[in-house]
Amino acid sequence: MLELQTSSRAWRPIGQGRTNNDGRLETLLPQNIRLQPGVYRLTFDVATYFRSLRTTGFYPEVSIVFSVRDATQHYHIPLLLSPFGYTTYRGN
């Protein structure tokens, strides 16, 4: 799920999706919503992923909060995941 932080610091859902077999999300935002400068939260439901692998993970979900300063840029945010840890970075 992708959420945008409002001026009152609340989170407003703006998009969601499901990763494909390659672990990529093809479409996150609906066609009528454009990325804009602001603070976003991207939440991954990793518990469902680990259940599909018949394993148990420590984190049921992973939330990544990031800032968009230039909405014309491309934002690629990989999540590298193991049952007991994760890392992320801004890809290109």
DSSP file (Angstrom, degrees, kcal/mol; ACC not computed):
  #  RESIDUE AA STRUCTURE BP1 BP2  ACC     N-H-->O    O-->H-N    N-H-->O    O-->H-N    TCO  KAPPA ALPHA  PHI   PSI    X-CA   Y-CA   Z-CA
    1    1 A M              0   0    0      0, 0.0    42,-2.8     0, 0.0     2,-0.5   0.000 360.0 360.0 360.0 139.9    0.0    0.0    0.0
    2    2 A L  E     -AB  15  42A   0     13,-3.4    12,-3.1    40,-0.2    13,-1.6  -0.952 360.0-177.3-112.8 130.6    1.2    3.5   -0.8
    3    3 A E  E     -AB  13  41A   0     38,-2.4    38,-2.3    -2,-0.5     2,-0.4  -0.934  17.5-143.3-127.1 150.2    0.1    6.4    1.4
    4    4 A L  E     -AB  12  40A   0      8,-2.6     8,-2.7    -2,-0.3     2,-0.4  -0.930  22.6-124.1-111.1 134.8    0.7   10.1    1.2
    5    5 A Q  E     -A   11   0A   0     34,-3.0    34,-0.4    -2,-0.4     6,-0.2  -0.660  28.4-143.7 -79.7 129.2    1.2   12.2    4.4
    6    6 A T    >   -     0   0    0      4,-3.0     3,-2.1    -2,-0.4    -1,-0.0  -0.274  30.6 -95.5 -84.5 174.0   -1.3   15.0    4.6
    7    7 A S  T 3  S+     0   0    0      1,-0.3    -1,-0.1     2,-0.1    -2,-0.0   0.752 128.3  55.7 -62.8 -23.6   -0.7   18.5    6.1
    8    8 A S  T 3  S-     0   0    0      2,-0.1    -1,-0.3     1,-0.0     3,-0.1   0.302 120.4-112.2 -90.0   9.8   -2.1   17.3    9.4
    9    9 A R  S <  S+     0   0    0     -3,-2.1     2,-0.2     1,-0.3    -2,-0.1   0.610  75.6 133.1  69.2  15.3    0.5   14.4    9.3
   10   10 A A        -     0   0    0      1,-0.0    -4,-3.0    -6,-0.0     2,-0.5  -0.507  59.1-113.9 -84.5 163.8   -2.2   11.8    8.8
   11   11 A W  E     -A    5   0A   0     -6,-0.2    -6,-0.2    -2,-0.2    29,-0.1  -0.882  24.9-165.5-105.0 130.6   -1.7    9.1    6.2
   12   12 A R  E     -A    4   0A   0     -8,-2.7    -8,-2.6    -2,-0.5     2,-0.1  -0.962  22.1-127.2-115.4 118.1   -4.0    9.0    3.1
   13   13 A P  E     +A    3   0A   0      0, 0.0   -10,-0.3     0, 0.0     3,-0.1  -0.395  36.5 163.0 -62.4 135.3   -4.0    5.8    1.0
   14   14 A I  E     +     0   0A   0    -12,-3.1     2,-0.3     1,-0.4   -11,-0.2   0.490  57.6   5.0-129.9 -11.6   -3.4    6.5   -2.7
   15   15 A G  E     -A    2   0A   0    -13,-1.6   -13,-3.4    14,-0.2    -1,-0.4  -0.989  49.7-179.9-167.8 159.6   -2.4    3.2   -4.2
   16   16 A Q        +     0   0    0     12,-0.8     2,-0.3    -2,-0.3    11,-0.0  -0.980  11.1 155.3-158.5 163.9   -1.9   -0.5   -3.8
   17   17 A G        -     0   0    0     -2,-0.3     2,-0.4     9,-0.0    11,-0.1  -0.968  34.4-106.0-172.6-176.2   -0.8   -3.5   -5.7
   18   18 A R        -     0   0    0     -2,-0.3     8,-0.4     9,-0.2     9,-0.2  -0.995  34.0-116.6-132.6 135.0    0.6   -7.0   -5.7
   19   19 A T        -     0   0    0     -2,-0.4     6,-0.2     6,-0.1     2,-0.1  -0.349  29.3-126.1 -69.4 152.1    4.1   -7.9   -6.8
   20   20 A N    >   -     0   0    0      4,-3.2     3,-2.2     1,-0.1    -1,-0.1  -0.187  40.0 -82.2 -86.2-174.8    4.6  -10.2   -9.7
   21   21 A N  T 3  S+     0   0    0      1,-0.3    -1,-0.1     2,-0.1    -2,-0.1   0.709 131.7  56.6 -64.1 -19.8    6.5  -13.5   -9.8
   22   22 A D  T 3  S-     0   0    0      2,-0.2    -1,-0.3     0, 0.0     3,-0.1   0.414 120.3-109.7 -89.6   0.3    9.7  -11.5  -10.3
   23   23 A G  S <  S+     0   0    0     -3,-2.2     2,-0.3     1,-0.3    -2,-0.1   0.637  78.1 126.6  81.8  14.5    9.0   -9.5   -7.1
   24   24 A R        -     0   0    0     -6,-0.1    -4,-3.2    54,-0.1     2,-0.7  -0.785  56.6-137.9-108.4 151.1    8.2   -6.3   -9.0
   25   25 A L        -     0   0    0     -2,-0.3     3,-0.2    -6,-0.2    -6,-0.1  -0.924  15.3-172.3-107.1 111.4    5.1   -4.1   -8.8
   26   26 A E  S    S+     0   0    0     -2,-0.7     2,-0.4    -8,-0.4    -1,-0.2   0.903  73.6  21.0 -72.1 -42.7    4.0   -3.0  -12.2
   27   27 A T        +     0   0    0     -9,-0.2    -1,-0.2     1,-0.1    -9,-0.2  -0.984  56.5 154.0-134.5 122.4    1.3   -0.6  -11.2
   28   28 A L        +     0   0    0     -2,-0.4   -12,-0.8     1,-0.2   -26,-0.2   0.728  64.5  55.6-112.7 -41.4    1.1    1.2   -7.8
   29   29 A L  S    S-     0   0    0    -14,-0.2    -1,-0.2     4,-0.1   -14,-0.2  -0.766  85.2-115.5 -97.4 139.5   -0.8    4.4   -8.5
   30   30 A P    >   -     0   0    0      0, 0.0     3,-1.8     0, 0.0    -2,-0.1  -0.334  35.1-108.3 -61.8 155.7   -4.2    4.6  -10.2
   31   31 A Q  T 3  S+     0   0    0      1,-0.3    -2,-0.0     3,-0.0     0, 0.0   0.770 117.3  57.5 -60.4 -27.0   -4.1    6.4  -13.6
   32   32 A N  T 3  S+     0   0    0      2,-0.0     2,-0.5     1,-0.0    -1,-0.3   0.448  95.5  76.1 -86.4   1.0   -5.9    9.4  -12.2
   33   33 A I    <   -     0   0    0     -3,-1.8     2,-0.4   -19,-0.1    -4,-0.1  -0.955  63.3-163.8-117.0 128.3   -3.3   10.0   -9.4
   34   34 A R        -     0   0    0     -2,-0.5     2,-0.1     1,-0.0    -3,-0.0  -0.846  29.3-105.0-108.0 144.5    0.1   11.6  -10.2
   35   35 A L        -     0   0    0     -2,-0.4    36,-0.1    36,-0.2    -1,-0.0  -0.430  44.9-178.6 -62.6 138.9    3.1   11.5   -7.9
   36   36 A Q        -     0   0    0     -2,-0.1    32,-0.1    34,-0.1    34,-0.1  -0.917  37.9 -76.5-135.8 161.5    3.6   14.9   -6.2
   37   37 A P  S    S+     0   0    0      0, 0.0     2,-0.3     0, 0.0    32,-0.2  -0.342  83.6  87.5 -58.4 140.0    6.2   16.3   -3.8
   38   38 A G  E    S- C   0  68A   0     30,-2.0    30,-3.2     2,-0.0     2,-0.5  -0.966  78.8 -59.7 159.6-172.9    5.6   15.1   -0.3
   39   39 A V  E     - C   0  67A   0    -34,-0.4   -34,-3.0    -2,-0.3     2,-0.3  -0.903  49.8-171.0-106.8 131.1    6.2   12.3    2.2
   40   40 A Y  E     -BC   4  66A   0     26,-3.2    26,-2.3    -2,-0.5     2,-0.4  -0.843  16.4-151.4-122.3 154.8    5.1    8.8    1.4
   41   41 A R  E     -BC   3  65A   0    -38,-2.3   -38,-2.4    -2,-0.3     2,-0.6  -0.989   8.3-166.9-128.0 123.0    4.8    5.5    3.2
   42   42 A L  E     -BC   2  64A   0     22,-2.9    22,-2.8    -2,-0.4     2,-0.5  -0.947   9.8-165.7-109.2 119.1    5.1    2.3    1.3
   43   43 A T  E     - C   0  63A   0    -42,-2.8     2,-0.5    -2,-0.6    20,-0.2  -0.925   4.3-159.6-115.0 126.6    4.0   -0.8    3.3
   44   44 A F  E     - C   0  62A   0     18,-3.3    18,-2.1    -2,-0.5     2,-1.4  -0.889  15.4-140.9-103.9 129.4    4.7   -4.3    2.2
   45   45 A D     >  +     0   0    0     -2,-0.5     4,-0.9    16,-0.2    16,-0.2  -0.711  33.6 165.0 -85.0  87.7    2.7   -7.3    3.6
   46   46 A V  H  >  +     0   0    0     -2,-1.4     4,-2.6    14,-0.4    15,-0.2   0.705  62.3  70.6 -84.1 -18.6    5.6   -9.7    4.0
   47   47 A A  H  > S+     0   0    0     13,-2.3     4,-2.3     1,-0.2    -1,-0.2   0.918  99.8  48.5 -61.5 -42.7    3.7  -12.1    6.3
   48   48 A T  H  > S+     0   0    0     12,-0.3     4,-1.8     2,-0.2    -1,-0.2   0.897 110.5  52.0 -63.9 -40.0    1.6  -13.2    3.3
   49   49 A Y  H  X S+     0   0    0     -4,-0.9     4,-0.9     1,-0.2    -2,-0.2   0.942 110.9  46.2 -61.1 -48.3    4.8  -13.6    1.2
   50   50 A F  H  <>S+     0   0    0     -4,-2.6     5,-2.4     1,-0.2     3,-0.5   0.865 108.8  55.9 -66.3 -34.9    6.4  -15.8    3.8
   51   51 A R  H ><5S+     0   0    0     -4,-2.3     3,-1.4     1,-0.2    -1,-0.2   0.893 102.9  55.9 -61.2 -37.9    3.3  -17.9    4.2
   52   52 A S  H 3<5S+     0   0    0     -4,-1.8    -1,-0.2     1,-0.3    -2,-0.2   0.775 109.3  46.8 -65.9 -23.9    3.4  -18.6    0.5
   53   53 A L  T 3<5S-     0   0    0     -4,-0.9    -1,-0.3    -3,-0.5    -2,-0.2   0.397 115.0-119.7 -92.9   0.5    6.9  -19.9    1.0
   54   54 A R  T < 5S+     0   0    0     -3,-1.4     2,-0.3    -4,-0.3    -3,-0.2   0.904  77.1 111.4  57.8  44.8    5.8  -22.0    4.0
   55   55 A T      < -     0   0    0     -5,-2.4     2,-0.5    -6,-0.1    -1,-0.3  -0.901  65.3-120.2-137.2 167.8    8.1  -20.2    6.3
   56   56 A T        -     0   0    0     -2,-0.3     2,-0.3    -3,-0.1    -9,-0.1  -0.938  22.7-161.2-115.3 131.5    7.8  -17.8    9.2
   57   57 A G        -     0   0    0     -2,-0.5    27,-0.2     1,-0.1   -10,-0.0  -0.724  22.3-132.1-106.9 161.0    9.3  -14.3    9.2
   58   58 A F  S    S+     0   0    0     25,-3.4    26,-0.1    -2,-0.3    -1,-0.1   0.850  93.5  57.4 -77.9 -37.1    9.9  -12.0   12.1
   59   59 A Y        -     0   0    0     24,-0.4    -1,-0.1     1,-0.1     3,-0.1  -0.861  61.6-165.4-101.0 120.1    8.4   -8.9   10.5
   60   60 A P  S    S+     0   0    0      0, 0.0   -13,-2.3     0, 0.0   -14,-0.4   0.801  79.6   5.9 -72.9 -27.4    4.7   -9.2    9.5
   61   61 A E        -     0   0    0    -16,-0.2     2,-0.4   -15,-0.2   -16,-0.2  -0.986  63.8-144.9-150.1 158.8    5.0   -6.0    7.4
   62   62 A V  E     -C   44   0A   0    -18,-2.1   -18,-3.3    -2,-0.3     2,-0.5  -0.994  13.5-164.6-127.8 125.4    7.7   -3.5    6.4
   63   63 A S  E     -C   43   0A   0     -2,-0.4     2,-0.5   -20,-0.2   -20,-0.2  -0.937   0.7-166.7-112.4 132.1    7.0    0.2    6.0
   64   64 A I  E     -C   42   0A   0    -22,-2.8   -22,-2.9    -2,-0.5     2,-0.5  -0.975   4.1-162.0-119.0 120.0    9.3    2.5    4.2
   65   65 A V  E     +C   41   0A   0     -2,-0.5     2,-0.3   -24,-0.2   -24,-0.2  -0.885  21.8 163.1-103.0 129.8    8.8    6.2    4.6
   66   66 A F  E     -C   40   0A   0    -26,-2.3   -26,-3.2    -2,-0.5     2,-0.4  -0.961  32.3-121.1-146.0 160.4   10.5    8.4    2.0
   67   67 A S  E     -C   39   0A   0     -2,-0.3     2,-0.6   -28,-0.2   -28,-0.2  -0.856  11.4-156.0-106.6 137.4   10.4   12.0    0.6
   68   68 A V  E     +C   38   0A   0    -30,-3.2   -30,-2.0    -2,-0.4     3,-0.2  -0.960  21.9 163.4-108.4 115.9    9.6   12.9   -3.0
   69   69 A R  S    S+     0   0    0     -2,-0.6     2,-0.6     1,-0.3    -1,-0.1   0.789  73.4  36.3 -98.1 -37.1   11.1   16.3   -3.8
   70   70 A D    >   -     0   0    0      1,-0.1     3,-1.6   -34,-0.1    -1,-0.3  -0.924  64.4-168.1-122.1 104.4   11.0   16.1   -7.6
   71   71 A A  T 3  S+     0   0    0     -2,-0.6   -36,-0.2     1,-0.3    -1,-0.1   0.580  83.9  67.2 -71.5  -8.9    7.9   14.3   -8.9
   72   72 A T  T 3  S+     0   0    0      2,-0.1    -1,-0.3     0, 0.0     2,-0.0   0.625  85.0  93.0 -84.3 -12.5    9.3   14.1  -12.4
   73   73 A Q  S <  S-     0   0    0     -3,-1.6     2,-0.4     1,-0.1    -5,-0.0  -0.311  83.8-110.7 -74.7 161.4   12.0   11.7  -11.2
   74   74 A H        -     0   0    0     18,-0.1     2,-0.6    -2,-0.0    -1,-0.1  -0.811  28.6-155.8 -91.4 133.3   11.7    7.9  -11.4
   75   75 A Y        +     0   0    0     -2,-0.4     2,-0.5    -4,-0.1    17,-0.1  -0.946  17.0 172.8-117.9 114.9   11.4    6.3   -7.9
   76   76 A H  B     -D   91   0B   0     15,-0.6    15,-3.3    -2,-0.6    -2,-0.0  -0.984   5.7-177.3-120.1 116.7   12.5    2.7   -7.6
   77   77 A I        -     0   0    0     -2,-0.5    13,-0.2    13,-0.2     2,-0.1  -0.808   9.0-163.1-123.1  88.8   12.5    1.4   -4.0
   78   78 A P        -     0   0    0      0, 0.0    11,-0.9     0, 0.0     2,-0.5  -0.387   6.4-153.5 -70.7 146.9   13.7   -2.2   -3.7
   79   79 A L  E     -E   88   0C   0      9,-0.2     2,-0.6    -2,-0.1     9,-0.2  -0.980   5.0-161.7-119.5 115.4   13.0   -4.2   -0.6
   80   80 A L  E     -E   87   0C   0      7,-3.0     7,-2.1    -2,-0.5     2,-0.4  -0.884  22.4-170.0 -98.7 123.8   15.6   -7.0    0.0
   81   81 A L  E     +E   86   0C   0     -2,-0.6     5,-0.2     5,-0.2    -2,-0.0  -0.908  25.2 167.1-129.2 139.4   14.0   -9.4    2.4
   82   82 A S  E >   -E   85   0C   0      3,-2.7     3,-1.1    -2,-0.4   -25,-0.0  -0.885  54.2 -95.4-133.6 169.4   15.0  -12.4    4.5
   83   83 A P  T 3  S+     0   0    0      0, 0.0   -25,-3.4     0, 0.0   -24,-0.4   0.771 122.8  27.9 -59.3 -24.4   12.9  -14.1    7.3
   84   84 A F  T 3  S+     0   0    0    -27,-0.2     2,-0.3   -26,-0.1   -27,-0.0   0.184 125.5  18.7-125.9  18.8   14.8  -12.1   10.0
   85   85 A G  E <   -E   82   0C   0     -3,-1.1    -3,-2.7   -26,-0.1     2,-0.3  -0.980  52.0-165.5-173.1 166.3   15.9   -8.9    8.3
   86   86 A Y  E     -E   81   0C   0     -2,-0.3     2,-0.3    -5,-0.2    -5,-0.2  -0.982   1.7-165.5-155.6 161.4   15.4   -6.5    5.4
   87   87 A T  E     -E   80   0C   0     -7,-2.1    -7,-3.0    -2,-0.3     2,-0.3  -0.972   7.3-173.4-145.4 158.5   17.2   -3.6    3.7
   88   88 A T  E     +E   79   0C   0     -2,-0.3     2,-0.3    -9,-0.2    -9,-0.2  -0.959   5.9 171.1-148.4 163.5   16.1   -1.0    1.2
   89   89 A Y        -     0   0    0    -11,-0.9     2,-0.8    -2,-0.3    -2,-0.0  -0.964  44.4 -88.1-162.3 168.3   17.5    1.8   -0.9
   90   90 A R        -     0   0    0     -2,-0.3   -13,-0.2   -13,-0.2   -15,-0.0  -0.810  49.7-167.3 -89.7 112.8   16.6    4.2   -3.7
   91   91 A G  B      D   76   0B   0    -15,-3.3   -15,-0.6    -2,-0.8    -3,-0.0  -0.130 360.0 360.0 -85.2-173.7   17.3    2.3   -6.9
   92   92 A N              0   0    0    -17,-0.1    -1,-0.1    -2,-0.0   -18,-0.1   0.364 360.0 360.0-129.0 360.0   17.5    3.8  -10.4
